[in-house]
Amino acid sequence: MSISLQKGQKVSLSKESAGLSSVMIGLGWDEVKRKGGLFARKPEPIDCDASAILLQGGHLRDKADVVFFGNLQHMSGTVQHMGDNLTGAGDGDDEQILVYLDRIPAQYDRIVLVVNIYQAVQRHQHFGMIENAFIRLVDGKTNKEMCKYNLTEDYSGMTAMIFGEVYRHNGEWKFSAIGQGTNDPGLGELVNRYI
């Protein structure tokens, strides 16, 4: 049975699923319905981009350790972005990141999962225009949802979001629900938080 997480809550993935070797991390969101008059210009769709940042000792050591729509697979082959969704339309996961936990090189201790709005500043968009945002982890072998974190706070004015992180602690893989909004205008600035 899936665990519903609250902000700040942590869960052991290794204990929840014996023999866990891989997880599919699904991230989803919906655009808030916007009102427009008869002659109003059609607003641009909100393009949210999910990324995974692999850290060593809590820090980013190489820009190649960022997996995103421009670098779909980590050089180790253990983290793979499944493709960019430009609108967030439809049900279920909008973007997915596959992580082979059992093969991640030992020097990596943490994978931070972030989402930023593409060209947020230029398009005057922010996470207050997004609803039903979530991150969920699914056992890659059994396809069963292990845990889910629904972001319920008002993130108006925030252009990026640190959804959560998968981390290694005492030989176990764990997940922490973070849900921290930021004003970073793009992925580059978001990544700089971890240098």
Secondary structure, 3 states (H helix, E strand, C coil): CCEEECCCCEEEHHHHCCCCCCEEEEEEEEECCCCCCCCCCCCCCCCEEEEEEEEECCECCCHHHEEECCECECCCCCEEECCCCCCCCCCCCCEEEEECHHHCCCCCCEEEEEEEECCHHHHCCCHHHEEEEEEEEEECCCCCEEEEEECCCCCCCCCEEEEEEEEEECCEEEEEEEEEEECCCCHHHHHHCCC
